[in-house]
Amino acid sequence: MNPIVLVPARLAASRLPGKPLADIGGEPMIVHVWRRAVEADIGPVVVAAADPQIVQAVTERGGRAVLTDPGLPSGSDRILAALGELDPDSHFDAVVNLQGDMPFIDPAALRDAIALLRGEPGCDIATLVAAASAADCANPDVCKAILAMRADGKSGRALYFTRATPFGQGPAWHHLGVYAYRRGALERFSAAPPSPLERREKLEQLRALELGLQIWAWVIAAAPISVDNPADLAAARAQAKAGRAA
């Protein structure tokens, strides 16, 4: 398997405009994400940017970024556009879509996602989950994964994703915005229109399930901060400051 890591990023975020360039510990957030992906050492890392300012921020620090159409509707569309420009001959057969708002993602978790994709023949898309707290379960901004777990409890096949509170007893899983696609699965997913369940839950991974693609999830120890709003950004800045002080 020959993976590439692509990080979609755009300045026009509704809840936190300009967030890829938000300063966290003296560096733009997108640079933190890019560096974590490089540390994972699973393949080349390229930021798929909607804005030239993001390209500049990454390239000034030695990274690679490509400019994509700012009108693309989703991150998966953005990485597919970048992939077509970077690799028209399909040299890379696996694509990791790493969201640009997780500045403290553990590089080992990205390696786990690729290992799951490589090791599970039925897996079209590998992703990551962590144990969800009671607050997570009640929060509609947190996506919960419903999984058919393997006996070892380390991974499972996704049956559904929801913003609703999971019903009944048993573990609940906080889904993280990391996807490792087989290239053909990414192309099939992006070619399809938004599905009924996707529109209902506002979760695009449900399109993949409705297409019959298999999503498998690997369990990591804890969910890293995902910066979606000003409070998340304040928490990320506090974590960066604490890390420098440690």
Wavefront OBJ file of the C-alpha trace (Angstrom):
o trace
v 0.000 0.000 0.000
v 1.314 3.434 -0.988
v -0.455 6.204 0.985
v -0.516 9.977 0.723
v -1.811 12.284 3.468
v -3.934 15.249 2.363
v -5.120 17.979 4.730
v -8.064 20.056 3.456
v -8.197 23.612 4.779
v -10.181 26.758 4.060
v -10.510 30.126 5.736
v -14.286 30.446 5.320
v -15.344 28.332 8.306
v -18.791 29.354 9.565
v -18.190 28.921 13.306
v -14.576 30.117 13.409
v -13.587 32.054 10.269
v -9.878 31.934 9.453
v -9.242 29.017 11.805
v -6.451 27.298 9.778
v -4.310 30.378 10.431
v -5.337 30.800 14.072
v -2.247 31.148 16.231
v -1.601 28.265 18.622
v 1.635 28.510 20.560
v 3.219 30.804 17.979
v 2.323 28.780 14.872
v -0.759 28.640 12.642
v -3.001 25.691 13.444
v -2.593 24.222 9.959
v 1.170 24.064 10.483
v 0.710 22.048 13.682
v -1.503 19.579 11.802
v 0.936 19.327 8.893
v 3.838 18.630 11.270
v 1.950 15.877 13.093
v 1.163 14.224 9.769
v 4.810 14.409 8.713
v 5.819 12.801 12.021
v 3.505 9.866 11.254
v 5.866 8.990 8.377
v 3.293 7.072 6.337
v 3.706 8.972 3.074
v 4.011 12.471 1.637
v 1.885 15.161 3.284
v 0.213 17.940 1.287
v -2.222 20.606 2.415
v -5.162 21.019 0.022
v -5.903 24.705 0.518
v -8.812 26.845 -0.610
v -6.891 30.091 -0.029
v -3.431 31.356 -0.994
v -2.772 32.536 2.573
v -2.884 28.906 3.750
v -0.503 27.842 0.983
v 1.890 30.585 2.038
v 1.755 29.660 5.725
v 2.638 26.032 4.976
v 5.287 26.584 2.303
v 7.072 29.251 4.354
v 7.706 26.551 6.954
v 8.992 23.981 4.507
v 5.748 22.159 3.790
v 3.885 21.471 0.587
v 0.452 22.822 -0.289
v -1.672 23.085 -3.408
v -4.362 25.646 -4.142
v -7.811 24.217 -4.918
v -11.092 25.753 -6.025
v -12.520 27.657 -3.012
v -16.045 26.738 -4.141
v -15.635 22.994 -3.539
v -18.410 21.861 -1.187
v -16.512 19.555 1.180
v -13.130 18.441 2.415
v -13.401 15.138 0.548
v -14.037 17.034 -2.711
v -11.021 19.201 -1.932
v -8.650 16.302 -1.355
v -9.857 14.551 -4.508
v -9.170 17.713 -6.516
v -5.704 17.972 -4.985
v -5.064 14.286 -5.647
v -5.946 14.705 -9.317
v -3.386 17.477 -9.606
v -0.675 15.775 -7.580
v -1.069 12.207 -8.826
v -2.929 11.926 -12.135
v -1.341 8.523 -12.821
v -2.700 6.957 -9.599
v 0.675 6.219 -8.033
v -0.917 6.463 -4.571
v -3.505 3.772 -3.836
v -4.512 4.984 -0.355
v -5.442 8.506 0.719
v -5.569 9.782 4.299
v -7.932 12.720 4.775
v -6.737 14.485 7.929
v -8.895 17.386 9.063
v -6.976 20.616 9.474
v -8.470 21.402 12.884
v -6.746 18.762 15.042
v -3.420 20.368 15.998
v -2.557 17.686 18.566
v -3.451 14.522 16.651
v -1.139 11.695 17.685
v 0.992 10.633 14.689
v 0.676 7.022 15.880
v -3.096 7.233 15.380
v -2.575 7.960 11.683
v -0.353 4.904 11.446
v -3.104 2.883 13.141
v -5.652 3.984 10.534
v -3.420 2.913 7.654
v -2.620 -0.385 9.377
v -6.350 -1.088 9.728
v -6.966 -0.297 6.061
v -4.062 -2.523 5.070
v -4.945 -5.397 7.378
v -8.726 -5.658 6.908
v -9.527 -6.862 3.355
v -13.173 -5.773 3.544
v -12.330 -2.259 4.699
v -12.884 0.508 2.151
v -12.400 3.365 4.608
v -10.579 3.277 7.940
v -11.220 5.856 10.628
v -10.599 6.528 14.329
v -12.765 6.598 17.446
v -12.265 7.140 21.160
v -14.505 6.387 24.114
v -17.289 8.964 24.331
v -18.141 10.629 27.628
v -21.693 11.196 28.811
v -21.313 14.824 27.736
v -20.169 13.715 24.290
v -23.179 11.424 23.951
v -25.582 14.251 24.727
v -23.828 16.790 22.487
v -25.206 16.920 18.917
v -21.968 18.554 17.755
v -20.133 15.302 18.586
v -20.527 12.528 16.034
v -21.038 9.104 17.605
v -20.096 5.870 15.816
v -22.178 2.734 16.235
v -19.761 -0.180 15.808
v -19.851 -3.957 15.567
v -16.729 -4.518 17.660
v -14.196 -7.275 17.277
v -13.674 -9.489 20.315
v -10.439 -7.722 21.265
v -12.234 -4.374 21.518
v -9.577 -2.580 19.463
v -11.520 -2.097 16.234
v -14.929 -2.614 14.704
v -17.048 -2.210 11.594
v -19.193 0.904 11.502
v -22.926 0.255 11.290
v -24.052 3.868 11.654
v -22.983 7.370 12.657
v -25.260 9.778 14.501
v -25.450 13.100 16.292
v -28.146 11.710 18.582
v -27.575 10.210 22.012
v -26.972 6.438 21.616
v -29.702 4.355 23.237
v -29.192 1.606 25.792
v -26.227 0.167 27.644
v -22.775 -0.352 26.203
v -19.771 1.653 25.016
v -20.276 4.769 22.941
v -17.665 5.968 20.476
v -16.639 9.525 19.677
v -15.828 9.603 15.966
v -12.775 11.587 14.851
v -12.426 13.344 11.505
v -9.696 11.103 10.086
v -10.338 8.873 7.075
v -7.969 6.516 5.277
v -9.531 5.621 1.926
v -8.681 3.079 -0.662
v -8.394 5.320 -3.691
v -11.240 3.668 -5.543
v -13.507 4.138 -2.519
v -12.688 7.852 -2.365
v -13.451 8.248 -6.065
v -16.738 6.363 -5.753
v -17.732 8.327 -2.663
v -16.984 11.707 -4.221
v -18.804 10.849 -7.456
v -22.061 10.148 -5.588
v -24.550 12.870 -4.590
v -25.336 13.523 -0.921
v -27.452 10.660 0.393
v -30.733 10.843 2.339
v -29.159 9.854 5.653
v -26.242 12.206 5.067
v -28.660 15.102 4.581
v -30.679 14.049 7.620
v -27.741 13.799 10.054
v -25.414 16.238 8.256
v -22.694 13.554 8.333
v -21.087 12.764 4.999
v -19.711 9.383 6.106
v -23.296 8.092 5.950
v -23.117 8.497 2.181
v -20.362 5.883 2.155
v -22.460 3.452 4.167
v -25.469 3.986 1.908
v -23.238 3.234 -1.085
v -22.337 -0.103 0.525
v -18.765 0.857 1.383
v -17.371 -0.649 4.575
v -15.984 1.715 7.205
v -13.864 0.242 9.973
v -12.764 2.148 13.067
v -9.694 1.810 15.273
v -9.997 2.753 18.952
v -7.448 5.250 20.276
v -6.911 6.203 23.908
v -8.448 9.682 23.849
v -9.958 12.135 21.386
v -7.655 15.082 20.652
v -9.006 18.627 20.633
v -10.893 19.453 17.458
v -11.023 23.229 17.004
v -14.519 24.150 15.833
v -15.323 27.296 17.811
v -13.664 30.002 19.963
v -13.876 27.875 23.117
v -12.036 25.009 21.396
v -9.371 27.434 20.210
v -8.875 28.722 23.751
v -8.497 25.121 24.961
v -5.946 24.378 22.244
v -3.939 27.455 23.144
v -3.989 26.435 26.802
v -2.784 22.936 25.895
v 0.049 24.356 23.788
v 1.061 26.660 26.632
v 0.988 23.803 29.138
v 3.137 21.713 26.818
v 5.776 24.423 26.615
v 5.775 24.756 30.389
v 6.118 21.008 30.983
l 1 2 3 4 5 6 7 8 9 10 11 12 13 14 15 16 17 18 19 20 21 22 23 24 25 26 27 28 29 30 31 32 33 34 35 36 37 38 39 40 41 42 43 44 45 46 47 48 49 50 51 52 53 54 55 56 57 58 59 60 61 62 63 64 65 66 67 68 69 70 71 72 73 74 75 76 77 78 79 80 81 82 83 84 85 86 87 88 89 90 91 92 93 94 95 96 97 98 99 100 101 102 103 104 105 106 107 108 109 110 111 112 113 114 115 116 117 118 119 120 121 122 123 124 125 126 127 128 129 130 131 132 133 134 135 136 137 138 139 140 141 142 143 144 145 146 147 148 149 150 151 152 153 154 155 156 157 158 159 160 161 162 163 164 165 166 167 168 169 170 171 172 173 174 175 176 177 178 179 180 181 182 183 184 185 186 187 188 189 190 191 192 193 194 195 196 197 198 199 200 201 202 203 204 205 206 207 208 209 210 211 212 213 214 215 216 217 218 219 220 221 222 223 224 225 226 227 228 229 230 231 232 233 234 235 236 237 238 239 240 241 242 243 244 245 246
